[in-house]
Amino acid sequence: MLDKVKVQEVLDKVRPSLQADGGDCELINVREDGVVEVRLQGACGSCPMATLTLKAGIERVLKDEIPEVKEVISV
């Protein structure tokens, strides 16, 4: 099972780059099936590049550091 604390620690590593662009991301849930649910906030919530940020940024980093992560979705 995924450790919610570990997921939050990894998210905290990517948050400064999101915040530099006026956005942020909030951890909503870590599901037993390896799916991490986040909510993009601020500028990230309405940015046309949000999907790319989510998949190529947040999801990639989480998968690199926590192999049990299967997917990251925005809720």
PDB file of N, H, CA, C and O in Angstrom:
ATOM      1  N   MET A   1       0.846  -1.200   0.000  1.00  0.00           N
ATOM      2  CA  MET A   1       0.000   0.000   0.000  1.00  0.00           C
ATOM      3  C   MET A   1       0.879   1.247   0.000  1.00  0.00           C
ATOM      4  O   MET A   1       1.931   1.282   0.638  1.00  0.00           O
ATOM      5  N   LEU A   2       0.436   2.254  -0.716  1.00  0.00           N
ATOM      6  H   LEU A   2      -0.419   2.225  -1.234  1.00  0.00           H
ATOM      7  CA  LEU A   2       1.177   3.508  -0.802  1.00  0.00           C
ATOM      8  C   LEU A   2       1.139   4.262   0.516  1.00  0.00           C
ATOM      9  O   LEU A   2       0.116   4.300   1.199  1.00  0.00           O
ATOM     10  N   ASP A   3       2.259   4.853   0.857  1.00  0.00           N
ATOM     11  H   ASP A   3       3.090   4.822   0.302  1.00  0.00           H
ATOM     12  CA  ASP A   3       2.366   5.649   2.078  1.00  0.00           C
ATOM     13  C   ASP A   3       2.023   7.106   1.749  1.00  0.00           C
ATOM     14  O   ASP A   3       2.731   7.767   0.990  1.00  0.00           O
ATOM     15  N   LYS A   4       0.935   7.585   2.331  1.00  0.00           N
ATOM     16  H   LYS A   4       0.360   7.048   2.948  1.00  0.00           H
ATOM     17  CA  LYS A   4       0.470   8.949   2.058  1.00  0.00           C
ATOM     18  C   LYS A   4       1.518   9.993   2.468  1.00  0.00           C
ATOM     19  O   LYS A   4       1.670  11.018   1.803  1.00  0.00           O
ATOM     20  N   VAL A   5       2.231   9.730   3.554  1.00  0.00           N
ATOM     21  H   VAL A   5       2.108   8.898   4.095  1.00  0.00           H
ATOM     22  CA  VAL A   5       3.264  10.662   4.013  1.00  0.00           C
ATOM     23  C   VAL A   5       4.385  10.757   2.983  1.00  0.00           C
ATOM     24  O   VAL A   5       4.867  11.851   2.693  1.00  0.00           O
ATOM     25  N   LYS A   6       4.805   9.614   2.426  1.00  0.00           N
ATOM     26  H   LYS A   6       4.414   8.725   2.662  1.00  0.00           H
ATOM     27  CA  LYS A   6       5.868   9.610   1.407  1.00  0.00           C
ATOM     28  C   LYS A   6       5.410  10.351   0.154  1.00  0.00           C
ATOM     29  O   LYS A   6       6.176  11.119  -0.428  1.00  0.00           O
ATOM     30  N   VAL A   7       4.170  10.127  -0.261  1.00  0.00           N
ATOM     31  H   VAL A   7       3.547   9.504   0.212  1.00  0.00           H
ATOM     32  CA  VAL A   7       3.628  10.821  -1.431  1.00  0.00           C
ATOM     33  C   VAL A   7       3.646  12.329  -1.182  1.00  0.00           C
ATOM     34  O   VAL A   7       4.030  13.096  -2.065  1.00  0.00           O
ATOM     35  N   GLN A   8       3.236  12.758   0.007  1.00  0.00           N
ATOM     36  H   GLN A   8       2.924  12.135   0.724  1.00  0.00           H
ATOM     37  CA  GLN A   8       3.228  14.186   0.333  1.00  0.00           C
ATOM     38  C   GLN A   8       4.644  14.755   0.309  1.00  0.00           C
ATOM     39  O   GLN A   8       4.848  15.876  -0.157  1.00  0.00           O
ATOM     40  N   GLU A   9       5.627  13.998   0.805  1.00  0.00           N
ATOM     41  H   GLU A   9       5.462  13.088   1.184  1.00  0.00           H
ATOM     42  CA  GLU A   9       7.021  14.454   0.797  1.00  0.00           C
ATOM     43  C   GLU A   9       7.515  14.683  -0.632  1.00  0.00           C
ATOM     44  O   GLU A   9       8.200  15.669  -0.906  1.00  0.00           O
ATOM     45  N   VAL A  10       7.167  13.775  -1.533  1.00  0.00           N
ATOM     46  H   VAL A  10       6.611  12.974  -1.311  1.00  0.00           H
ATOM     47  CA  VAL A  10       7.582  13.932  -2.935  1.00  0.00           C
ATOM     48  C   VAL A  10       6.853  15.118  -3.564  1.00  0.00           C
ATOM     49  O   VAL A  10       7.462  15.895  -4.299  1.00  0.00           O
ATOM     50  N   LEU A  11       5.570  15.264  -3.287  1.00  0.00           N
ATOM     51  H   LEU A  11       5.075  14.632  -2.690  1.00  0.00           H
ATOM     52  CA  LEU A  11       4.826  16.420  -3.809  1.00  0.00           C
ATOM     53  C   LEU A  11       5.443  17.731  -3.317  1.00  0.00           C
ATOM     54  O   LEU A  11       5.499  18.715  -4.055  1.00  0.00           O
ATOM     55  N   ASP A  12       5.901  17.734  -2.071  1.00  0.00           N
ATOM     56  H   ASP A  12       5.856  16.935  -1.471  1.00  0.00           H
ATOM     57  CA  ASP A  12       6.516  18.944  -1.519  1.00  0.00           C
ATOM     58  C   ASP A  12       7.776  19.336  -2.279  1.00  0.00           C
ATOM     59  O   ASP A  12       8.161  20.506  -2.278  1.00  0.00           O
ATOM     60  N   LYS A  13       8.423  18.366  -2.931  1.00  0.00           N
ATOM     61  H   LYS A  13       8.110  17.417  -2.933  1.00  0.00           H
ATOM     62  CA  LYS A  13       9.618  18.663  -3.733  1.00  0.00           C
ATOM     63  C   LYS A  13       9.264  19.381  -5.035  1.00  0.00           C
ATOM     64  O   LYS A  13      10.048  20.198  -5.520  1.00  0.00           O
ATOM     65  N   VAL A  14       8.096  19.088  -5.605  1.00  0.00           N
ATOM     66  H   VAL A  14       7.460  18.424  -5.212  1.00  0.00           H
ATOM     67  CA  VAL A  14       7.722  19.710  -6.880  1.00  0.00           C
ATOM     68  C   VAL A  14       6.906  20.991  -6.698  1.00  0.00           C
ATOM     69  O   VAL A  14       6.767  21.782  -7.631  1.00  0.00           O
ATOM     70  N   ARG A  15       6.375  21.189  -5.507  1.00  0.00           N
ATOM     71  H   ARG A  15       6.488  20.546  -4.749  1.00  0.00           H
ATOM     72  CA  ARG A  15       5.518  22.352  -5.257  1.00  0.00           C
ATOM     73  C   ARG A  15       6.206  23.699  -5.514  1.00  0.00           C
ATOM     74  O   ARG A  15       5.562  24.603  -6.048  1.00  0.00           O
ATOM     75  N   PRO A  16       7.492  23.872  -5.157  1.00  0.00           N
ATOM     76  CA  PRO A  16       8.109  25.188  -5.418  1.00  0.00           C
ATOM     77  C   PRO A  16       8.069  25.606  -6.887  1.00  0.00           C
ATOM     78  O   PRO A  16       7.899  26.789  -7.185  1.00  0.00           O
ATOM     79  N   SER A  17       8.223  24.650  -7.809  1.00  0.00           N
ATOM     80  H   SER A  17       8.361  23.690  -7.567  1.00  0.00           H
ATOM     81  CA  SER A  17       8.157  25.034  -9.221  1.00  0.00           C
ATOM     82  C   SER A  17       6.743  25.386  -9.640  1.00  0.00           C
ATOM     83  O   SER A  17       6.550  26.246 -10.499  1.00  0.00           O
ATOM     84  N   LEU A  18       5.747  24.734  -9.047  1.00  0.00           N
ATOM     85  H   LEU A  18       5.903  24.035  -8.349  1.00  0.00           H
ATOM     86  CA  LEU A  18       4.354  25.106  -9.324  1.00  0.00           C
ATOM     87  C   LEU A  18       4.062  26.496  -8.747  1.00  0.00           C
ATOM     88  O   LEU A  18       3.428  27.330  -9.393  1.00  0.00           O
ATOM     89  N   GLN A  19       4.535  26.723  -7.530  1.00  0.00           N
ATOM     90  H   GLN A  19       5.050  26.046  -7.006  1.00  0.00           H
ATOM     91  CA  GLN A  19       4.285  27.999  -6.861  1.00  0.00           C
ATOM     92  C   GLN A  19       4.983  29.150  -7.572  1.00  0.00           C
ATOM     93  O   GLN A  19       4.503  30.283  -7.544  1.00  0.00           O
ATOM     94  N   ALA A  20       6.114  28.863  -8.209  1.00  0.00           N
ATOM     95  H   ALA A  20       6.504  27.943  -8.232  1.00  0.00           H
ATOM     96  CA  ALA A  20       6.837  29.904  -8.948  1.00  0.00           C
ATOM     97  C   ALA A  20       6.014  30.423 -10.122  1.00  0.00           C
ATOM     98  O   ALA A  20       6.193  31.556 -10.568  1.00  0.00           O
ATOM     99  N   ASP A  21       5.109  29.579 -10.615  1.00  0.00           N
ATOM    100  H   ASP A  21       4.964  28.659 -10.252  1.00  0.00           H
ATOM    101  CA  ASP A  21       4.234  29.975 -11.724  1.00  0.00           C
ATOM    102  C   ASP A  21       2.853  30.394 -11.241  1.00  0.00           C
ATOM    103  O   ASP A  21       1.938  30.546 -12.050  1.00  0.00           O
ATOM    104  N   GLY A  22       2.689  30.581  -9.939  1.00  0.00           N
ATOM    105  H   GLY A  22       3.433  30.458  -9.282  1.00  0.00           H
ATOM    106  CA  GLY A  22       1.421  31.049  -9.395  1.00  0.00           C
ATOM    107  C   GLY A  22       0.414  29.957  -9.113  1.00  0.00           C
ATOM    108  O   GLY A  22      -0.772  30.235  -8.933  1.00  0.00           O
ATOM    109  N   GLY A  23       0.870  28.723  -9.072  1.00  0.00           N
ATOM    110  H   GLY A  23       1.834  28.497  -9.218  1.00  0.00           H
ATOM    111  CA  GLY A  23      -0.036  27.618  -8.824  1.00  0.00           C
ATOM    112  C   GLY A  23       0.389  26.799  -7.625  1.00  0.00           C
ATOM    113  O   GLY A  23       1.289  27.173  -6.873  1.00  0.00           O
ATOM    114  N   ASP A  24      -0.276  25.684  -7.468  1.00  0.00           N
ATOM    115  H   ASP A  24      -1.007  25.380  -8.079  1.00  0.00           H
ATOM    116  CA  ASP A  24       0.048  24.767  -6.378  1.00  0.00           C
ATOM    117  C   ASP A  24      -0.701  23.462  -6.624  1.00  0.00           C
ATOM    118  O   ASP A  24      -1.509  23.362  -7.547  1.00  0.00           O
ATOM    119  N   CYS A  25      -0.424  22.469  -5.793  1.00  0.00           N
ATOM    120  H   CYS A  25       0.233  22.550  -5.044  1.00  0.00           H
ATOM    121  CA  CYS A  25      -1.163  21.218  -5.889  1.00  0.00           C
ATOM    122  C   CYS A  25      -1.384  20.673  -4.487  1.00  0.00           C
ATOM    123  O   CYS A  25      -0.507  20.737  -3.626  1.00  0.00           O
ATOM    124  N   GLU A  26      -2.575  20.137  -4.286  1.00  0.00           N
ATOM    125  H   GLU A  26      -3.287  20.085  -4.986  1.00  0.00           H
ATOM    126  CA  GLU A  26      -2.985  19.620  -2.987  1.00  0.00           C
ATOM    127  C   GLU A  26      -3.223  18.122  -3.113  1.00  0.00           C
ATOM    128  O   GLU A  26      -3.910  17.672  -4.030  1.00  0.00           O
ATOM    129  N   LEU A  27      -2.655  17.354  -2.195  1.00  0.00           N
ATOM    130  H   LEU A  27      -2.097  17.720  -1.450  1.00  0.00           H
ATOM    131  CA  LEU A  27      -2.895  15.909  -2.170  1.00  0.00           C
ATOM    132  C   LEU A  27      -4.288  15.653  -1.599  1.00  0.00           C
ATOM    133  O   LEU A  27      -4.592  16.059  -0.478  1.00  0.00           O
ATOM    134  N   ILE A  28      -5.127  14.978  -2.378  1.00  0.00           N
ATOM    135  H   ILE A  28      -4.880  14.648  -3.289  1.00  0.00           H
ATOM    136  CA  ILE A  28      -6.491  14.688  -1.959  1.00  0.00           C
ATOM    137  C   ILE A  28      -6.597  13.273  -1.400  1.00  0.00           C
ATOM    138  O   ILE A  28      -7.158  13.062  -0.324  1.00  0.00           O
ATOM    139  N   ASN A  29      -6.058  12.313  -2.134  1.00  0.00           N
ATOM    140  H   ASN A  29      -5.603  12.485  -3.007  1.00  0.00           H
ATOM    141  CA  ASN A  29      -6.219  10.925  -1.720  1.00  0.00           C
ATOM    142  C   ASN A  29      -5.139  10.058  -2.342  1.00  0.00           C
ATOM    143  O   ASN A  29      -4.665  10.330  -3.446  1.00  0.00           O
ATOM    144  N   VAL A  30      -4.755   9.011  -1.623  1.00  0.00           N
ATOM    145  H   VAL A  30      -5.139   8.789  -0.727  1.00  0.00           H
ATOM    146  CA  VAL A  30      -3.869   7.980  -2.152  1.00  0.00           C
ATOM    147  C   VAL A  30      -4.673   6.683  -2.103  1.00  0.00           C
ATOM    148  O   VAL A  30      -4.944   6.143  -1.031  1.00  0.00           O
ATOM    149  N   ARG A  31      -5.047   6.199  -3.282  1.00  0.00           N
ATOM    150  H   ARG A  31      -4.826   6.638  -4.153  1.00  0.00           H
ATOM    151  CA  ARG A  31      -5.908   5.021  -3.346  1.00  0.00           C
ATOM    152  C   ARG A  31      -5.100   3.729  -3.268  1.00  0.00           C
ATOM    153  O   ARG A  31      -3.912   3.706  -3.590  1.00  0.00           O
ATOM    154  N   GLU A  32      -5.756   2.664  -2.840  1.00  0.00           N
ATOM    155  H   GLU A  32      -6.721   2.683  -2.578  1.00  0.00           H
ATOM    156  CA  GLU A  32      -5.090   1.371  -2.702  1.00  0.00           C
ATOM    157  C   GLU A  32      -4.649   0.794  -4.044  1.00  0.00           C
ATOM    158  O   GLU A  32      -3.762  -0.059  -4.086  1.00  0.00           O
ATOM    159  N   ASP A  33      -5.259   1.251  -5.147  1.00  0.00           N
ATOM    160  H   ASP A  33      -5.979   1.944  -5.113  1.00  0.00           H
ATOM    161  CA  ASP A  33      -4.885   0.740  -6.471  1.00  0.00           C
ATOM    162  C   ASP A  33      -3.698   1.480  -7.077  1.00  0.00           C
ATOM    163  O   ASP A  33      -3.383   1.279  -8.250  1.00  0.00           O
ATOM    164  N   GLY A  34      -3.027   2.341  -6.288  1.00  0.00           N
ATOM    165  H   GLY A  34      -3.282   2.504  -5.335  1.00  0.00           H
ATOM    166  CA  GLY A  34      -1.829   3.024  -6.762  1.00  0.00           C
ATOM    167  C   GLY A  34      -2.098   4.342  -7.460  1.00  0.00           C
ATOM    168  O   GLY A  34      -1.186   4.937  -8.035  1.00  0.00           O
ATOM    169  N   VAL A  35      -3.335   4.803  -7.418  1.00  0.00           N
ATOM    170  H   VAL A  35      -4.076   4.320  -6.951  1.00  0.00           H
ATOM    171  CA  VAL A  35      -3.696   6.075  -8.041  1.00  0.00           C
ATOM    172  C   VAL A  35      -3.638   7.185  -6.990  1.00  0.00           C
ATOM    173  O   VAL A  35      -4.201   7.061  -5.903  1.00  0.00           O
ATOM    174  N   VAL A  36      -2.946   8.270  -7.337  1.00  0.00           N
ATOM    175  H   VAL A  36      -2.489   8.371  -8.221  1.00  0.00           H
ATOM    176  CA  VAL A  36      -2.835   9.422  -6.458  1.00  0.00           C
ATOM    177  C   VAL A  36      -3.756  10.512  -7.002  1.00  0.00           C
ATOM    178  O   VAL A  36      -3.678  10.872  -8.176  1.00  0.00           O
ATOM    179  N   GLU A  37      -4.625  11.031  -6.141  1.00  0.00           N
ATOM    180  H   GLU A  37      -4.689  10.739  -5.187  1.00  0.00           H
ATOM    181  CA  GLU A  37      -5.557  12.086  -6.531  1.00  0.00           C
ATOM    182  C   GLU A  37      -5.044  13.415  -5.989  1.00  0.00           C
ATOM    183  O   GLU A  37      -4.796  13.559  -4.792  1.00  0.00           O
ATOM    184  N   VAL A  38      -4.889  14.382  -6.890  1.00  0.00           N
ATOM    185  H   VAL A  38      -5.090  14.265  -7.863  1.00  0.00           H
ATOM    186  CA  VAL A  38      -4.446  15.719  -6.489  1.00  0.00           C
ATOM    187  C   VAL A  38      -5.410  16.758  -7.042  1.00  0.00           C
ATOM    188  O   VAL A  38      -6.174  16.486  -7.968  1.00  0.00           O
ATOM    189  N   ARG A  39      -5.365  17.943  -6.465  1.00  0.00           N
ATOM    190  H   ARG A  39      -4.744  18.165  -5.713  1.00  0.00           H
ATOM    191  CA  ARG A  39      -6.146  19.070  -6.979  1.00  0.00           C
ATOM    192  C   ARG A  39      -5.159  20.171  -7.318  1.00  0.00           C
ATOM    193  O   ARG A  39      -4.431  20.660  -6.455  1.00  0.00           O
ATOM    194  N   LEU A  40      -5.146  20.558  -8.600  1.00  0.00           N
ATOM    195  H   LEU A  40      -5.738  20.161  -9.302  1.00  0.00           H
ATOM    196  CA  LEU A  40      -4.309  21.678  -9.019  1.00  0.00           C
ATOM    197  C   LEU A  40      -4.999  22.967  -8.614  1.00  0.00           C
ATOM    198  O   LEU A  40      -6.211  23.109  -8.775  1.00  0.00           O
ATOM    199  N   GLN A  41      -4.221  23.912  -8.085  1.00  0.00           N
ATOM    200  H   GLN A  41      -3.236  23.797  -7.954  1.00  0.00           H
ATOM    201  CA  GLN A  41      -4.789  25.148  -7.556  1.00  0.00           C
ATOM    202  C   GLN A  41      -4.148  26.365  -8.191  1.00  0.00           C
ATOM    203  O   GLN A  41      -3.118  26.275  -8.859  1.00  0.00           O
ATOM    204  N   GLY A  42      -4.779  27.495  -7.968  1.00  0.00           N
ATOM    205  H   GLY A  42      -5.616  27.568  -7.426  1.00  0.00           H
ATOM    206  CA  GLY A  42      -4.240  28.766  -8.460  1.00  0.00           C
ATOM    207  C   GLY A  42      -4.139  28.769  -9.967  1.00  0.00           C
ATOM    208  O   GLY A  42      -5.049  28.315 -10.660  1.00  0.00           O
ATOM    209  N   ALA A  43      -3.031  29.283 -10.475  1.00  0.00           N
ATOM    210  H   ALA A  43      -2.292  29.652  -9.912  1.00  0.00           H
ATOM    211  CA  ALA A  43      -2.825  29.378 -11.921  1.00  0.00           C
ATOM    212  C   ALA A  43      -2.834  28.002 -12.576  1.00  0.00           C
ATOM    213  O   ALA A  43      -3.209  27.876 -13.741  1.00  0.00           O
ATOM    214  N   CYS A  44      -2.426  26.974 -11.844  1.00  0.00           N
ATOM    215  H   CYS A  44      -2.120  27.076 -10.897  1.00  0.00           H
ATOM    216  CA  CYS A  44      -2.389  25.621 -12.410  1.00  0.00           C
ATOM    217  C   CYS A  44      -3.795  25.068 -12.675  1.00  0.00           C
ATOM    218  O   CYS A  44      -3.982  24.230 -13.557  1.00  0.00           O
ATOM    219  N   GLY A  45      -4.760  25.536 -11.919  1.00  0.00           N
ATOM    220  H   GLY A  45      -4.608  26.216 -11.202  1.00  0.00           H
ATOM    221  CA  GLY A  45      -6.116  25.036 -12.083  1.00  0.00           C
ATOM    222  C   GLY A  45      -6.758  25.424 -13.399  1.00  0.00           C
ATOM    223  O   GLY A  45      -7.615  24.705 -13.912  1.00  0.00           O
ATOM    224  N   SER A  46      -6.348  26.562 -13.950  1.00  0.00           N
ATOM    225  H   SER A  46      -5.652  27.146 -13.533  1.00  0.00           H
ATOM    226  CA  SER A  46      -6.966  27.040 -15.187  1.00  0.00           C
ATOM    227  C   SER A  46      -5.986  27.089 -16.361  1.00  0.00           C
ATOM    228  O   SER A  46      -6.345  27.552 -17.444  1.00  0.00           O
ATOM    229  N   CYS A  47      -4.783  26.628 -16.162  1.00  0.00           N
ATOM    230  H   CYS A  47      -4.492  26.252 -15.283  1.00  0.00           H
ATOM    231  CA  CYS A  47      -3.760  26.693 -17.210  1.00  0.00           C
ATOM    232  C   CYS A  47      -4.009  25.639 -18.286  1.00  0.00           C
ATOM    233  O   CYS A  47      -4.320  24.493 -17.961  1.00  0.00           O
ATOM    234  N   PRO A  48      -3.879  26.005 -19.563  1.00  0.00           N
ATOM    235  CA  PRO A  48      -4.056  25.022 -20.624  1.00  0.00           C
ATOM    236  C   PRO A  48      -2.979  23.931 -20.605  1.00  0.00           C
ATOM    237  O   PRO A  48      -3.164  22.872 -21.204  1.00  0.00           O
ATOM    238  N   MET A  49      -1.873  24.179 -19.931  1.00  0.00           N
ATOM    239  H   MET A  49      -1.723  25.039 -19.444  1.00  0.00           H
ATOM    240  CA  MET A  49      -0.797  23.191 -19.839  1.00  0.00           C
ATOM    241  C   MET A  49      -0.929  22.316 -18.590  1.00  0.00           C
ATOM    242  O   MET A  49      -0.019  21.543 -18.291  1.00  0.00           O
ATOM    243  N   ALA A  50      -2.032  22.418 -17.861  1.00  0.00           N
ATOM    244  H   ALA A  50      -2.771  23.046 -18.104  1.00  0.00           H
ATOM    245  CA  ALA A  50      -2.195  21.705 -16.599  1.00  0.00           C
ATOM    246  C   ALA A  50      -2.066  20.193 -16.761  1.00  0.00           C
ATOM    247  O   ALA A  50      -1.477  19.534 -15.905  1.00  0.00           O
ATOM    248  N   THR A  51      -2.603  19.635 -17.842  1.00  0.00           N
ATOM    249  H   THR A  51      -3.081  20.171 -18.538  1.00  0.00           H
ATOM    250  CA  THR A  51      -2.508  18.190 -18.050  1.00  0.00           C
ATOM    251  C   THR A  51      -1.056  17.772 -18.229  1.00  0.00           C
ATOM    252  O   THR A  51      -0.628  16.747 -17.697  1.00  0.00           O
ATOM    253  N   LEU A  52      -0.307  18.561 -18.973  1.00  0.00           N
ATOM    254  H   LEU A  52      -0.655  19.393 -19.406  1.00  0.00           H
ATOM    255  CA  LEU A  52       1.120  18.277 -19.158  1.00  0.00           C
ATOM    256  C   LEU A  52       1.855  18.383 -17.833  1.00  0.00           C
ATOM    257  O   LEU A  52       2.699  17.541 -17.527  1.00  0.00           O
ATOM    258  N   THR A  53       1.554  19.392 -17.051  1.00  0.00           N
ATOM    259  H   THR A  53       0.869  20.076 -17.298  1.00  0.00           H
ATOM    260  CA  THR A  53       2.162  19.548 -15.727  1.00  0.00           C
ATOM    261  C   THR A  53       1.853  18.338 -14.864  1.00  0.00           C
ATOM    262  O   THR A  53       2.729  17.818 -14.173  1.00  0.00           O
ATOM    263  N   LEU A  54       0.610  17.895 -14.906  1.00  0.00           N
ATOM    264  H   LEU A  54      -0.102  18.318 -15.467  1.00  0.00           H
ATOM    265  CA  LEU A  54       0.175  16.764 -14.088  1.00  0.00           C
ATOM    266  C   LEU A  54       0.890  15.482 -14.493  1.00  0.00           C
ATOM    267  O   LEU A  54       1.423  14.773 -13.638  1.00  0.00           O
ATOM    268  N   LYS A  55       0.907  15.178 -15.785  1.00  0.00           N
ATOM    269  H   LYS A  55       0.474  15.753 -16.479  1.00  0.00           H
ATOM    270  CA  LYS A  55       1.445  13.900 -16.258  1.00  0.00           C
ATOM    271  C   LYS A  55       2.972  13.913 -16.401  1.00  0.00           C
ATOM    272  O   LYS A  55       3.646  13.009 -15.907  1.00  0.00           O
ATOM    273  N   ALA A  56       3.514  14.922 -17.065  1.00  0.00           N
ATOM    274  H   ALA A  56       2.967  15.656 -17.467  1.00  0.00           H
ATOM    275  CA  ALA A  56       4.954  14.944 -17.329  1.00  0.00           C
ATOM    276  C   ALA A  56       5.751  15.464 -16.131  1.00  0.00           C
ATOM    277  O   ALA A  56       6.950  15.208 -16.015  1.00  0.00           O
ATOM    278  N   GLY A  57       5.080  16.191 -15.251  1.00  0.00           N
ATOM    279  H   GLY A  57       4.107  16.399 -15.346  1.00  0.00           H
ATOM    280  CA  GLY A  57       5.763  16.735 -14.090  1.00  0.00           C
ATOM    281  C   GLY A  57       5.492  15.926 -12.844  1.00  0.00           C
ATOM    282  O   GLY A  57       6.328  15.134 -12.410  1.00  0.00           O
ATOM    283  N   ILE A  58       4.328  16.125 -12.275  1.00  0.00           N
ATOM    284  H   ILE A  58       3.649  16.768 -12.628  1.00  0.00           H
ATOM    285  CA  ILE A  58       3.986  15.526 -10.985  1.00  0.00           C
ATOM    286  C   ILE A  58       3.991  13.995 -11.054  1.00  0.00           C
ATOM    287  O   ILE A  58       4.610  13.339 -10.217  1.00  0.00           O
ATOM    288  N   GLU A  59       3.304  13.429 -12.046  1.00  0.00           N
ATOM    289  H   GLU A  59       2.801  13.962 -12.726  1.00  0.00           H
ATOM    290  CA  GLU A  59       3.217  11.963 -12.139  1.00  0.00           C
ATOM    291  C   GLU A  59       4.594  11.342 -12.367  1.00  0.00           C
ATOM    292  O   GLU A  59       4.921  10.329 -11.749  1.00  0.00           O
ATOM    293  N   ARG A  60       5.391  11.925 -13.230  1.00  0.00           N
ATOM    294  H   ARG A  60       5.126  12.748 -13.732  1.00  0.00           H
ATOM    295  CA  ARG A  60       6.722  11.380 -13.523  1.00  0.00           C
ATOM    296  C   ARG A  60       7.593  11.343 -12.273  1.00  0.00           C
ATOM    297  O   ARG A  60       8.243  10.336 -11.992  1.00  0.00           O
ATOM    298  N   VAL A  61       7.607  12.443 -11.522  1.00  0.00           N
ATOM    299  H   VAL A  61       7.079  13.262 -11.750  1.00  0.00           H
ATOM    300  CA  VAL A  61       8.422  12.510 -10.310  1.00  0.00           C
ATOM    301  C   VAL A  61       7.939  11.496  -9.281  1.00  0.00           C
ATOM    302  O   VAL A  61       8.747  10.801  -8.666  1.00  0.00           O
ATOM    303  N   LEU A  62       6.625  11.410  -9.090  1.00  0.00           N
ATOM    304  H   LEU A  62       5.969  11.975  -9.590  1.00  0.00           H
ATOM    305  CA  LEU A  62       6.085  10.448  -8.127  1.00  0.00           C
ATOM    306  C   LEU A  62       6.431   9.013  -8.523  1.00  0.00           C
ATOM    307  O   LEU A  62       6.825   8.218  -7.669  1.00  0.00           O
ATOM    308  N   LYS A  63       6.291   8.675  -9.797  1.00  0.00           N
ATOM    309  H   LYS A  63       5.971   9.321 -10.490  1.00  0.00           H
ATOM    310  CA  LYS A  63       6.600   7.315 -10.254  1.00  0.00           C
ATOM    311  C   LYS A  63       8.091   7.011 -10.110  1.00  0.00           C
ATOM    312  O   LYS A  63       8.467   5.888  -9.776  1.00  0.00           O
ATOM    313  N   ASP A  64       8.937   8.006 -10.360  1.00  0.00           N
ATOM    314  H   ASP A  64       8.631   8.919 -10.631  1.00  0.00           H
ATOM    315  CA  ASP A  64      10.384   7.810 -10.215  1.00  0.00           C
ATOM    316  C   ASP A  64      10.759   7.497  -8.768  1.00  0.00           C
ATOM    317  O   ASP A  64      11.591   6.628  -8.507  1.00  0.00           O
ATOM    318  N   GLU A  65      10.144   8.206  -7.840  1.00  0.00           N
ATOM    319  H   GLU A  65       9.468   8.911  -8.052  1.00  0.00           H
ATOM    320  CA  GLU A  65      10.517   8.072  -6.440  1.00  0.00           C
ATOM    321  C   GLU A  65       9.721   7.005  -5.693  1.00  0.00           C
ATOM    322  O   GLU A  65      10.191   6.458  -4.695  1.00  0.00           O
ATOM    323  N   ILE A  66       8.514   6.711  -6.180  1.00  0.00           N
ATOM    324  H   ILE A  66       8.132   7.155  -6.990  1.00  0.00           H
ATOM    325  CA  ILE A  66       7.658   5.708  -5.530  1.00  0.00           C
ATOM    326  C   ILE A  66       7.105   4.793  -6.633  1.00  0.00           C
ATOM    327  O   ILE A  66       6.067   5.088  -7.225  1.00  0.00           O
ATOM    328  N   PRO A  67       7.798   3.693  -6.902  1.00  0.00           N
ATOM    329  CA  PRO A  67       7.389   2.806  -8.008  1.00  0.00           C
ATOM    330  C   PRO A  67       5.965   2.270  -7.896  1.00  0.00           C
ATOM    331  O   PRO A  67       5.386   1.871  -8.906  1.00  0.00           O
ATOM    332  N   GLU A  68       5.387   2.250  -6.698  1.00  0.00           N
ATOM    333  H   GLU A  68       5.857   2.574  -5.877  1.00  0.00           H
ATOM    334  CA  GLU A  68       4.023   1.737  -6.525  1.00  0.00           C
ATOM    335  C   GLU A  68       2.957   2.664  -7.108  1.00  0.00           C
ATOM    336  O   GLU A  68       1.812   2.254  -7.297  1.00  0.00           O
ATOM    337  N   VAL A  69       3.333   3.915  -7.394  1.00  0.00           N
ATOM    338  H   VAL A  69       4.263   4.248  -7.240  1.00  0.00           H
ATOM    339  CA  VAL A  69       2.377   4.858  -7.988  1.00  0.00           C
ATOM    340  C   VAL A  69       2.106   4.423  -9.427  1.00  0.00           C
ATOM    341  O   VAL A  69       3.024   4.271 -10.232  1.00  0.00           O
ATOM    342  N   LYS A  70       0.835   4.228  -9.724  1.00  0.00           N
ATOM    343  H   LYS A  70       0.089   4.351  -9.070  1.00  0.00           H
ATOM    344  CA  LYS A  70       0.420   3.805 -11.078  1.00  0.00           C
ATOM    345  C   LYS A  70       0.017   4.985 -11.942  1.00  0.00           C
ATOM    346  O   LYS A  70       0.296   5.013 -13.141  1.00  0.00           O
ATOM    347  N   GLU A  71      -0.650   5.973 -11.319  1.00  0.00           N
ATOM    348  H   GLU A  71      -0.877   5.950 -10.346  1.00  0.00           H
ATOM    349  CA  GLU A  71      -1.179   7.109 -12.076  1.00  0.00           C
ATOM    350  C   GLU A  71      -1.456   8.248 -11.108  1.00  0.00           C
ATOM    351  O   GLU A  71      -1.706   8.036  -9.922  1.00  0.00           O
ATOM    352  N   VAL A  72      -1.404   9.475 -11.652  1.00  0.00           N
ATOM    353  H   VAL A  72      -1.200   9.647 -12.615  1.00  0.00           H
ATOM    354  CA  VAL A  72      -1.806  10.657 -10.894  1.00  0.00           C
ATOM    355  C   VAL A  72      -2.939  11.316 -11.648  1.00  0.00           C
ATOM    356  O   VAL A  72      -2.820  11.591 -12.842  1.00  0.00           O
ATOM    357  N   ILE A  73      -4.049  11.573 -10.952  1.00  0.00           N
ATOM    358  H   ILE A  73      -4.146  11.350  -9.982  1.00  0.00           H
ATOM    359  CA  ILE A  73      -5.200  12.197 -11.599  1.00  0.00           C
ATOM    360  C   ILE A  73      -5.591  13.465 -10.843  1.00  0.00           C
ATOM    361  O   ILE A  73      -5.338  13.607  -9.647  1.00  0.00           O
ATOM    362  N   SER A  74      -6.210  14.374 -11.577  1.00  0.00           N
ATOM    363  H   SER A  74      -6.415  14.259 -12.549  1.00  0.00           H
ATOM    364  CA  SER A  74      -6.695  15.613 -10.992  1.00  0.00           C
ATOM    365  C   SER A  74      -8.174  15.446 -10.669  1.00  0.00           C
ATOM    366  O   SER A  74      -8.949  14.969 -11.497  1.00  0.00           O
ATOM    367  N   VAL A  75      -8.557  15.841  -9.465  1.00  0.00           N
ATOM    368  H   VAL A  75      -7.928  16.228  -8.792  1.00  0.00           H
ATOM    369  CA  VAL A  75      -9.966  15.716  -9.051  1.00  0.00           C
ATOM    370  C   VAL A  75     -10.533  17.073  -8.716  1.00  0.00           C
ATOM    371  O   VAL A  75     -11.702  17.180  -8.347  1.00  0.00           O
TER     372      VAL A  75
END
